[in-house]
Structure formats: C-alpha cells, structure tokens
Amino acid sequence: MSSYRFPRLQLFAAAAALGLVLAACAPPPEVQRLSDGIDPITPLSVFDPGSPRPLPPMRANAEMVEDLIELGFYMESGREIPQFSRFEGPVKLVTRGPMTPVTERDLDRLLERLRGEARIDISRAAGNRTNEGDNVITVEFITRRQLRSVVPSAACFVVPNVADWEEFTENRRNPVIDWTRVAQRRQVAVFVPSDTTPQEIRDCMHEEIAQGLGPLNDLFRLTDSVFNDDNFQTVLTGFDMLMLRAWYAPELEIGMTRAQVAARLPAILNRLNPAGRRSPGPSPGPTPRPWVEAVEAALSAEGSISQRRESAAQALALAREQRWSGPRLALSLMLSARLAGPGEGEAAMAALLIASEIYRSRPGGEVHAAHIDMQLAVQALAAAQFDMVLDLTERARPMAERTENGALLASLGFMRAEALAQLGREDEAGRLRLDSMAAARYGFGSEAAAQARQAEIARLTGAGIRLAQR
C-alpha cells in the first residue's frame, strides 16, 4: 500500500537502563504548536538557511548501484516492485490542512534543495491549484490520531493515485494504491501529522516527498541516508540527492525491469558522481527478514518493555549469527543498550562503545556516533565527570548542526550548560541555555517541552530544584 516512516528513535531511553533518571527523548503527549502564542521561532533562526551542508556521498558508485536497486525495486515489506516507476515531466506540489509558517518555510527550503541538488523540476502550484494532466504531489496535514487509526506504527506515509485523505480512506483496499502496480506516477499523496513537533513534520516531509518522487524502500544498513527506519539522519543527505538525481536520469525509462536499470546505473552514477569511480568494498549481503522484524519490534512503542527487550536481544543474536561487522551490528548493539534491564549497565555501556567505533568507520555514521556521544555525556553528567561532558558534547555538536537536528542540538547544549554550571562557569551556562532554546522549541515542539527537557537534564546532577527556582 504505502511507504511509511517510523516515529523517531528515542535515544535517551538507555539512560534508565544504566541506572539514571532521564526520561525518554520525546515531547509531552500534548504538544503545543509554535503558532499558539510562543515565540515565532523558525528553522531559519536555528540553522543557516543559505548554505545547507548535507553529508556528501562518500562510497564507491558500484556500492551505491546495489543500494539504489534494493531501494527502488523492493517495498519495505519485502515485496518486489516489478518495474521502474517515476514522474515524467514537471511536478506540482499542493498542500492541504493546517500549516504553520515554520512548516511553510521548511517545505519551501526542501523544494529548493530538490531542484538544486537532485535537479528535479518540482515547485508549489500557484494558488494551490493544478490543471488536468499535471503531475501532482499533495501534502496533507492531518492529526496523529487520524493517521495512526490507519497505520498505528507510522509517523507519516505516502500513497499513490489519490488526491487527499478522504480518497485514500475510501480506497484503502483498492489495488489502485498498490505501489507495485505503478509505472508512471501522476498523483501521489503524503500524509503528515500537524500536531507534532516542527522537526518531526520537517523530517516526515523530507523522507515521504522524496519517496513519492523516487525509491520507496528503507534499508537499515544505510548510515548515510534518510531511507533508513533508524531515523538518525533527519534531512535528505548527499547520498539521497544523488539517488534521486540518478532516478530521474534520462537514460532510465518508466517500465524498465530491475535488470535493465541495473545495467544502466553504473554509467549514470559515474557521470553524476566522478568521485565515486573506485573499487567497491565488500557487498553487505542480504538482510534476513527475521532480523528486520526483530529490529522493528524493538523500535516499536506498542510492545511492552520486556517484549521490546526480547526483540532487541533477538536482533543482536541474529546479527552475530550473520557475522556482520557494520551498521546492522551497530544498530543491534545500540538497541540492546537502549533496552537493557536493571543491573546491565556495564554491558550496555560496552555495547554503546562498540557501536560508536563501528559507526565512526562508516560514511554517514558520524551522525549515529554523535547520538552515542550524547548517551555517554548523560552518563558522565550523572557521574560528575563534567570535563568529559564538555568534551563529548563538543565532539557531537558539529554533526547535530550539520544534520539540522534541533532536538539533538538542544540536548547537547543543555547538558553542556549544566556541566559548565557545575564547574562554576554560570555566566557561560546561562548564555548557552538561552542560545539552546530556539533549537529546543523546534525539536521538542513548545516552550514547555523545551523547559521540561532542560529540567530533566538538570536532575542528573541534582540541580532540578535550583533550575525550577530560576
């Protein structure tokens, strides 16, 4: 039916397994939207709008051919897509439902990047109106309750051949919305929750609009892509833009088979990415479906903690059975650390350190390593190792900024500020807390949620009462 995005991985949860008190990295259930009387903060005041710096594609073209074939000719469920599918000609984008100025700017910025980096002819329809025969992507903003009534585990999703939510719900069991039957795309609908954080809305737009245009699959082994349900990458990367540009190369035609596309991709990528003309590394090999299902169950918020812990253990056992040494092993280790039980703190810490080492050796894995540095900073803060907190947050901060992850950037800033305060550098700490609030409101959704995150971090040092009294 659809390609969908899982909710964001809640990375702070591992703190509880290590005997700490920081809650899961998630906004409160009721998210106050930025239009509701809060400072009209925009992503333009958090990140530099004029010069996005996506991580570039850094692997050999031959490796990325294999990636694009697996992304483009399989659904997330494992079903095979029999033919190459895309839009032909200019694409118009229309929006439906409530949209804040923050989201409006994020959407315009995304389309500008798609035009400039992927070279796709896409623009917003003038007056939100289209003509018969136009290629159209509709982005409709609905409530999370509506969205999850259909796909409970999804944060957002994309479907073909419908114009809006009403048409989608009327055709839920109609083969017309089956992506495996689509060759020429003409109408695609993206459904995004309007009552979540600005960052989550932006992340959904990046992944789902990109999949509405191009490949539909997600691969857990890709550290340098948003086409990965671990959701560490929050905005389209250089790899993603290269994949989309190749998807719209004139050498490809709708209806081509997987073999026909695979035969033409090496020349296409060598033309588009000369830096990738080198010998590939070893093939990652197939990902067994039981491992994918175990990881998805461990990531899901629907199962009990014991069920999710069991799934994480199963994923790690399968990864070791496959003798993996790359991102799939690292993710398995991270999940086992995140869901470790009481008394397993040392094992969880060891798993995080091994995962960090693996990620740092992989293109794009610096982002994952930055999240692990945040985890380690949590431990250091609770252990009163304040200089270590400063070192870890300083190492992680450039990746948070470069990947435009407001939630991560704010969390690092709040931890760093607390360490500075504990070292007697209160003036610096106060300035950093203030400077971090813009990213926190963007990442966590409201002033109250930003302050709650700040207070949770302060409690790691027993400073929560002092913070509340400020």
N, C-alpha and C positions, 0 to 999 in steps of 0.2 A: 504493500500500500504506500508507505511513506518512508522518507528518511528522517530520522529524528535525533535530537541532541539530548543526552542525559543531563540532569542537574549537575552543577559544578561540584567537583570533588571537595569534600570538607576536610581540609588538611590538618586543622588544629585538633581533630579528634584524638590523634595519637597521644596528645598530652595527658589525657586521662589514664591511658594505659601505663604511662610512666609515672603515675602517682601524683600528677599535677592537677590543677583546678580550672584550667582554661577551657571554656565551653567550645562546642563545635563552631567552625567558622561559617556562620550563616546569619542572615538578618533575622530579626524577630518575626514571628508569624504574620503580624500586621505591619506591612511596610508602608511608611508614609512617603508618598511620592514627592518629588522635588518641587512640583508646582504648588504644593499645599502650604504655602506660607514660609517655606525655607529659602535661604539664600539661593538665588537662581544660578547655582554653580553649573558650569558646562565643562565638557571634556576639554574644550579649548583652553581652559584655565588650569587644567591638571596636566595635560600633555601638549607638547609643541605641535600645533596643527599644520605648520608649514612644511615639516620635514619628517614624515613617518620613517622610521628606520627598521623595517622588518628584517628579521634574520634572513640572510641570503641562502639560496640553495647551495649546499656545500658537498653533496655527494656526487658520485660519478653518474653521468647520464644513463649508463646501462642499468644502474640500480634503480633510477627513477622511472625507467621504462617499465620495469617489473611492478613498481608501485602504482603507476597510472593504470596499468592493465587490471590490477587487482581492485583498485578504487573504482574503475569505470565499468567493469563487467560483472560485478557481484553486488548484491544488496547486503545490508548489514546482517540480515537473517541467514546469509549464506546462499540464497537463491542466485542462480546465474542470470545475467542480463544478456540476451542473445544478440543484440545489435547495438551499434554506436548511436547515441542519441544526443541532440543538442538543438538550440535555436538556429535558424538561418535568417540572417539579417538583423537590423537594429531591434533592441529590446526596450520596451517602455515599462516603467515601474509605477504602480499606483499604490496608495495606502488607504486603509480603512480603519476606523476605530480611533480611540484617543491616543494622541502622540504628543509628548512634551517637547519643548524647544530643545532639550538635551538630546532626545532621540532623533529629532529632526536633523540636528547638526551631525550626529553620528551617522545617520543614513546618507546624507549628502557627502560626507567625507569618505564613506565606504564606496559610493558610486564613483567618486573622483579617482580613488585608488584602482578600482576595476578598469576604468578607462585608461589610466596612465600606465599601470603595471601589467595588467592582463591583456590590454588592448582590445577589450570588449566594448562594442557600441551599445552602451546602456545609459539611459537617462530617465529622470522622472517625467511622467506625462504632464504636459501643460494643463493646468486646471484640473489635474487628476482625471482627465478624460482621454479615452482611447478611441480609435476607429476600428471598424470591422476589418479583420485581416492583420491587425497589429500583433506582434509578439508581446505578451504581457506577463509580467510577474506582479502579483498582488501580495502586498504585505499587510496582513490584517492583525490588529492588536485586540486580543480578547482577554478574558480573565483566566487566571490559572485554574480556577475551578472548572470552567468550560473545557479548557484544553485537556486537563487530566481526567475528565469524565470519559474521554475517548482513548487517550494513551496515558495511563496513570504514571508511567515511569519517565515520560518525556518532559523536557523543559520547553521544547518547541519542535516543530516539524514542518515538512514541505511535501506537497502532493501535486500531481499533475492533473491537468484537464478540468479544473474547477476554478471559479472566479471568486468565491467567498466561502465563509464558514457554513452558511445555510446550504449552499450547493454541495459542499463536502459532506455534511451530515446526511443529506438526502441520498448520497451515492456511496456511502461507506462500504457497501458490499457489492458495488458495481465494478466490473473489470476495467471500466474506463479510467480508474485511478490507480491501476496497476503499472508501476514504472517499467516492469519487464516487457510490457506491450507497447511502450512508447518509442518511436523512432524520431520523428520531427516534433520538437517541443513548440507549442504555440501558446499555451496558457498554464501557468504554474502559480500555486498559492502557498505562501509561507504564513504560518500561524505562530504568533509570538505573544507571550503574556504581557499585558500592560501594567499589571500590579506587582511587579517585582523590581529589583534594583536597576538603575540605569546601565550598570556594567553588564548585568545578565541579559538585558534587552539588546545591547550592542553585540554581545558575543553571539546571541542567537541569530541576529541579522547577518553577521559575518558568515557563520557556517551555513545557515539554511539558504540564503540567497546564492552563495557560492555553489551549493549542491543543486539548487534549482537550475543553475546555469551549466554545471559540469558534472563531475563524478559524484556518485551517490553514497559510496561506501565509507566506512570509518575503519581504520586499522590501528590497533593498539601498539603496533611496533614502530609507528612513525612518531619520532620525538620532535620533528621539525614541522608539524602540520596541525591545523585545527581539525583535520579529518581524522580525529582520534578521540574516542569517548573518554579518555582520561581528563580531557579539558584543561590541561596545563597551558597550552597555547590558547590565548584568548582572542586574538585578532589574526586575520589572514597573514601568513608568512610569505617569504620569498619563494619557498617551495610551492606553496599553494597557488600563488600567482603564476608561477611557471607552468604548473599543471593546467591551470585554466587557459593560459595562452596557447599551450600545445593542443588543448581540447578544441580550440577554435582555429587551429592552423588550416590553411586552405588545402593542404594535402589530404585531409580527412573528409569523409562524406558520411552523411547520415545513412544508417542501414548497414554500414560495414560490419563484418564479423570481428570477433576478438583477434583472430589470426591476421586479418587484413590490417587492422590498426597496429598490432604489434610489429608488423613488418615495416610500417612507415615511421613509427615513433623514433627509432634511433636517429634517422636523418633529421627529423623535426627538432629533437632536443639538441643535437649537435649544432644545428643552425641557430636556435634560440639561446643556447647556453654553451658557448665555446669553452668556458672554463671547466665544464664537466666532461670534456673529452679525455678520459683517462680510464685505466683499468678499474673495473668494479671490485668491491670487496666480495666476500662470500655471500651467497644467496641466503636470506634469512630462513627460507623454507616455509612450508605451510604452518598455519596456526590451527591446532586441533580445536574443533568446536567445543568440546567439554571445557577447555581452558577459558575460552571466551565466555561461556555461560557461567563459569565459576567467578570470573572477574566481575561480570555484570551483576551477579547476585551479591558479591561483596560490596560493590558500589551502591547498590540499591538502598534507599531509605525505608523500604517497605518491610523487609525481613527483620526479625529480632536480632539483637546484637550477637547472640550465640549462633544463629544461622549464618549471619554475615561472617563471623569469625571462622566458622567451619568452611565456608566458601573460600575465604582468603587462604586458609591452610591447604585446601584442595588445589587452588591455583598455584601456590608455591610448590607443592609436591609435583604437579604436572610440569611446571617449568623446569624443575630439576631433572625430572624424568626425561624431558626432551633435550637436556644438556644445553639449554640456552645460556648465553653469557651476555646478552644485550638488553634492550629496553623491556622486553616481556618479562625477563627475570627481575629487572629492577622494579617494575610495577608490582610484581608479585611480592617482592620484599617490602615495598612501601605499604601495601595493603595489609600484610601481616603485622607490620609495626603499628599501623594506624588502629588495627582492631585487636591488638594484643590484650590479653587479660591481666588481671591483678597479679603482681609478682613476676611479670615477664618483662620488666623494664629493661634489663640488661640485654636480653635477646632482641627487643625492639630497637634499642639504640644501635646494636651491631648491624641489624638489618638496614637501618637508615644509612649508616656509614658505607656499607657495601653498595647500596643503591646509588648513593651520591657519586661514588667512584665510577660506577658504570655509566651513569648519565653524563658525567663530565667528559667521557671519552666519545660521546656520540654527537653528531651535528644536531643542534637544537636542544640537546639535553641540558644545556646550561640553565634553561628555564626551570626544568624539573629540579636541578641541583639547588637553585635559588629557593625553591619551596622547602627543600630539606634543610637548607641553612636556617630558614625561619623556624622549623621544628627544633633544630639544635639550639637556636637562640632562646626559645621558650625554656628549654632545659637549663641553659646557662643562666638565664634570668632568675629562675626559681632557686638555683644553687648559689646565687650571689656572685657569679663569675661575670662581673659587669664589663670588664675589658674584653672578654670573649664575646659578649653580646654586641659590643661595638664593632668588633672585627667581623663577625658573621653577618650582621645587618649591612655593613658597608660593602661586603662582598656580594650580597644578594641584591642590593638596591639597583644597580645598573640594569639588571635583567628585568626587574619589575617596571622600571621606567621605559625600557625599550619595547617591551611587550604590552605596554599600556594597561597594566593590571592594577587598578586602583585599590582593590581590596588587599592585595599583597603589599603594595607600596605603603599604604596607610598602616598596616600591621607592623611592618618593619620600622616605620617611623615612630609609632607608639612604643615599641619595645626599646628602640634606641633612646627615646626620650626618657623612659623610666630608668634605663641604665645610667644615663647622664645625671639624672636627679639623684640617684643613689651614690654617685661619685662626687656629689656636691656642686655640680655644674647646672644649677637650677635655671639660670637665665637661658642657657642653650636649650635646656629641656623644654622650657615654656615656649620658646620660639618654634621648636620642632613640632611640638604638639599642635600649635596653631597652624603651621605650614602643612601638616598632615591631614587636616580636617577636610580640605577640598577633595582629596583622593578618597577619604573615608566616606564622605557623603555619596560620592559617585559609586564606590564599590559596595557599600552596605545599605544605601537607599534612603537614609534620613539622618538628620542631626541626632535623633535619639539613638539610632542604631550605631552611629559613629561613636557617640559617647559611651555606649554600652561596651563596645569593643575596647575602647581606651580603659574603661574601668576593669574589665576582665584581665587585661594585661597588667594593670597596676596591682591587682590582687595577688599576682605571682610573687610580689615582694612584700606583701602585707601592707601595701600602700593604698588600698581601695578606699579606706575611710578618709585618708588625707586628700585623695583626689576628689571625693564627693564633696568635701568641705571647701574646695577652691571656688 
